[in-house]
Amino acid sequence: MVAEALDAMGVDVIEAGFAMASQGDFEAVHAIAERTKNAVVCSLARAKTADIERAAEAIKPAKRGRIHTFM
């Protein structure tokens, strides 16, 4: 509900969560990606292949997605 409200208010980027952290985080990022119409949906990922792949899968349904990597 919060992500949908932010999207409706015109927020340009929503950092939805850390998809690799847990199944629940993955599901939350994925659900936000499915419901967001305008904002870029971002998932956090360590600079590791597995994290980046998990983040990419989570944001796949987003109209516009982004992976925010860190070391």
C-alpha positions in Angstrom: 0.0 0.0 0.0 2.9 2.4 0.8 4.6 1.7 -2.5 1.3 2.3 -4.4 0.8 5.6 -2.6 4.4 6.7 -3.3 3.9 5.8 -7.0 0.6 7.7 -7.2 2.3 10.8 -5.6 4.9 10.8 -8.3 8.0 9.5 -6.4 10.5 8.6 -9.2 12.4 5.7 -7.5 11.2 3.3 -4.9 13.9 1.2 -3.2 11.7 -1.8 -2.5 14.0 -4.0 -0.5 16.9 -6.5 -0.5 15.6 -9.4 -2.5 18.4 -11.8 -1.5 17.9 -11.2 2.3 15.0 -13.6 2.6 12.1 -15.1 0.7 9.8 -12.6 2.3 12.0 -9.7 1.1 12.0 -11.2 -2.4 8.2 -11.5 -2.4 7.8 -7.9 -1.2 10.1 -6.5 -3.9 8.3 -8.7 -6.5 4.8 -7.6 -5.4 5.9 -3.9 -5.5 7.3 -4.4 -9.0 4.0 -5.9 -10.1 1.9 -3.1 -8.7 4.0 0.0 -9.5 2.9 1.9 -12.6 5.3 4.8 -12.9 8.2 4.7 -10.5 11.5 2.9 -11.0 11.5 -0.1 -8.7 14.9 -0.8 -7.2 16.2 -3.8 -5.3 19.4 -3.7 -3.2 22.1 -6.2 -4.0 25.6 -6.9 -2.9 28.2 -7.0 -5.8 27.7 -10.8 -6.0 26.3 -12.7 -9.0 23.7 -14.5 -6.9 22.5 -11.3 -5.3 22.2 -9.5 -8.6 20.4 -12.4 -10.3 17.9 -12.6 -7.4 17.3 -8.8 -7.5 16.8 -9.0 -11.3 14.2 -11.8 -10.9 12.4 -9.8 -8.1 12.1 -6.6 -10.2 11.3 -8.4 -13.5 7.6 -7.4 -13.6 8.4 -3.7 -13.1 7.8 -1.3 -15.9 11.1 0.2 -15.0 13.6 -1.6 -12.8 17.0 -0.9 -11.2 19.5 -2.8 -9.2 21.3 -0.8 -6.5 24.6 -2.6 -5.8 27.0 -2.2 -2.9 30.2 -3.6 -1.6 
